[in-house]
Structures are given as structure tokens and as C-alpha cells.
Amino acid sequence: MDHLENARETVRKASRAYYAHLGYFEERTRTQKATNRELDFLEFAFRTHATHKVRDVLDVACGSGRHVLGLAHRGYKCTGQDYTPEQVQIAKNRAKSERVSIKLLQGDATKLKYESEFDAVLALYILFLLPDDDSVLTCLRQIHRALKSGGIMVCNIANPFYAGENWFSLKSIQHGHYFQEVRVPGMRYMSICRVQDFDPLQGVAWWQETHIIEASDGVHIFREHERLRLFTYWDILHYLQAAGFKEITCYPDWKTKPPKKPKAEMLIFVSRKD
Ligand SMILES: C[S@@+](CC[C@H](N)C(=O)[O-])C[C@H]1O[C@@H](n2cnc3c(N)ncnc32)[C@H](O)[C@@H]1O
């Protein structure tokens, strides 16, 4: 393994360790309302941007499956894959208990082998976690290959220029720390995050995080590292073009109107394969 592949493996391992332990709790902080809003947006994008009716959907980092489960309930034929086996297992258990049929696999978002198989591909909350920019381009090219002609990809990034404080805003990174508390029924989730390293040239931050979770089965404490790549709108636009996508539209915060100013917290890109 050369030193570049070694560095990528380090990032993948950190990400896997993070999601193996925390994925289950993190998922519970997301309300069904928020997920439904994203699902509504996805259906809007399918209707508006694909040249034919979307039926087969691939989610390249499906996590514990909230989007593929939601879409399967809405009648789509879904395939989900994720690098972290623990996340895939949660998604499988959920699909079984919710009695929906979804193909779920363990796999890396940069090693997709599909060719012209899907009407839509999702890459949600994943691009900023990939080990480096070459991996991002590789992933987008493989997604392009996986799509049928006229099919669309929906991906998102956190907007580093967002004026609020969260773990992906430049503002929090410059402060050097970030605290968050989320309360949902049966759980209190606190995160104390400190910037361990920030490379302003490459836009890469390493967060050192302590998560304290008070749940009905006791208190859980996790200490993890998380790597974050800050992308701008222009970075992603150019990557999408380099990957071969043609019609590319950017939407703010799951709203169905393109943004006038970069005020959004999340930027969602819908791109079509010719
Ligand atoms: C923030 S979660 C998002 C999950 C899901 N897309 C969602 O929105 O709920 C990021 C997911 O990416 C997965 N992941 C990280 N690196 C990956 C890679 N190289 N290939 C595939 N999945 C990866 C993690 O295991 C985790 O489940």
C-alpha cells in the first residue's frame, strides 16, 4: 500500500469507528419530520430533473437507512450501501421490522461497480467525509457511470460560509470549539468538540469530539476523531462537471427554489447525466 492509500485508509478507519459506535445515537437525534422533508425534496428532484420516471434508486452511503427506507415505503426500488458494517446491519434490521424490501450491502463509495443501472443515485452527507479530493472525484465519476442516461444524482455539502455555528461552519472552526446539546424523547445527546487541526489551504479540519449520551439504558460516552473537508459551491460544481454531469442545479436547505444568496446551511446539488 503506498502512502496515499495508507492516508486514505486512516480516514476510512476513523470514519468507520465513529459511525460504528455513534451512528445509532446520531440517527435518533434526527426527527422523522426532518427526514420526511428531505424525502419530499428527493421526490421533487426526481420529478423535476430526471428525464424519465425514477424507479431504481441507489444510496451510496446509506448509513442506518433513513432515506432508502423512506423511499422504499413510497414505492421506489432501493439499494443502499455503506462502508460501516454496523450501520448496514441497523438498516437491515429496520427494513425487516418495517417489512420493506431493500438491497443492503457493505461497500466503499469510491469502489462502485455499477453501470447504467439506476434512475437516481443519492450521496447525502458523505462527500465531506471522503478521504481526499481524488476520492470525491472518483466517487462522482462512478456515480455518473452507475446512472442510466437521463437519471439524476442528488448530493449535498455543508456550506462553510453559513453564519451560524455548527461543526461544519468555518465560524466554529475558527473559534476552535463547538458545543451542542440535542434533546429528543428518551435521550439527551451532548457533544463537546475541539478543533485538533485545521489546514486552511486544503480546507480540512480534524475535530476531537466527546459525546455524552444519556439514554434510557444508561449513559454512554464516546471519544472520537472526525475529519471534515470544507467545500465551496464552486468546488462541487467543478467536480460535478469533471465527472461528466451536465444540468446541475443547486438548492438551499431542502427548499425547492434555487438560492439567491449563499445563506443556506446545506447546499443540495441535483445533477443529470445526459
Ligand atoms: C453522516 S452519515 C450519513 C448517512 C446517510 N446518508 C444519512 O443521511 O443519514 C455518513 C455515512 O457515511 C458512511 N461512510 C463514511 N465513509 C464512507 C465511504 N468511504 N464509503 C461509503 N460510506 C462511507 C458512514 O459509515 C456513515 O454511515
The ligand as an SDF file (V2000), in Angstrom:
LIG
                    3D

 27 29  0  0  0  0  0  0  0  0999 V2000
  -23.3070   11.4460    8.1670 C   0  0  0  0  0  0  0  0  0  0  0  0
  -23.6350    9.7360    7.8040 S   0  0  0  0  0  0  0  0  0  0  0  0
  -24.9000    9.9270    6.5760 C   0  0  0  0  0  0  0  0  0  0  0  0
  -25.7080    8.6840    6.3670 C   0  0  0  0  0  0  0  0  0  0  0  0
  -26.9300    8.8520    5.4530 C   0  0  0  0  0  0  0  0  0  0  0  0
  -26.5540    9.2570    4.1110 N   0  0  0  0  0  0  0  0  0  0  0  0
  -27.8880    9.8500    6.0680 C   0  0  0  0  0  0  0  0  0  0  0  0
  -28.0250   10.9690    5.5400 O   0  0  0  0  0  0  0  0  0  0  0  0
  -28.4860    9.5240    7.0930 O   0  0  0  0  0  0  0  0  0  0  0  0
  -22.2250    9.3290    6.8600 C   0  0  0  0  0  0  0  0  0  0  0  0
  -22.1840    7.8470    6.4640 C   0  0  0  0  0  0  0  0  0  0  0  0
  -21.1260    7.6850    5.5220 O   0  0  0  0  0  0  0  0  0  0  0  0
  -20.5270    6.4300    5.7450 C   0  0  0  0  0  0  0  0  0  0  0  0
  -19.2100    6.4580    5.1110 N   0  0  0  0  0  0  0  0  0  0  0  0
  -18.1010    7.1150    5.5170 C   0  0  0  0  0  0  0  0  0  0  0  0
  -17.0960    6.9190    4.6230 N   0  0  0  0  0  0  0  0  0  0  0  0
  -17.6100    6.1360    3.6320 C   0  0  0  0  0  0  0  0  0  0  0  0
  -17.0890    5.5980    2.4200 C   0  0  0  0  0  0  0  0  0  0  0  0
  -15.8220    5.8140    2.0570 N   0  0  0  0  0  0  0  0  0  0  0  0
  -17.8980    4.8460    1.6440 N   0  0  0  0  0  0  0  0  0  0  0  0
  -19.1940    4.6140    1.9930 C   0  0  0  0  0  0  0  0  0  0  0  0
  -19.7280    5.0700    3.1300 N   0  0  0  0  0  0  0  0  0  0  0  0
  -18.9610    5.8390    3.9410 C   0  0  0  0  0  0  0  0  0  0  0  0
  -20.5440    6.2800    7.2600 C   0  0  0  0  0  0  0  0  0  0  0  0
  -20.4380    4.9250    7.6290 O   0  0  0  0  0  0  0  0  0  0  0  0
  -21.8850    6.8940    7.6150 C   0  0  0  0  0  0  0  0  0  0  0  0
  -22.8810    5.9120    7.6900 O   0  0  0  0  0  0  0  0  0  0  0  0
  1  2  1  0
  2  3  1  0
  2 10  1  0
  3  4  1  0
  4  5  1  0
  5  6  1  0
  5  7  1  0
  7  8  2  0
  7  9  1  0
 10 11  1  0
 11 12  1  0
 11 26  1  0
 12 13  1  0
 13 14  1  0
 13 24  1  0
 14 15  1  0
 14 23  1  0
 15 16  2  0
 16 17  1  0
 17 18  1  0
 17 23  2  0
 18 19  1  0
 18 20  2  0
 20 21  1  0
 21 22  2  0
 22 23  1  0
 24 25  1  0
 24 26  1  0
 26 27  1  0
M  CHG  2   2   1   9  -1
M  END
$$$$
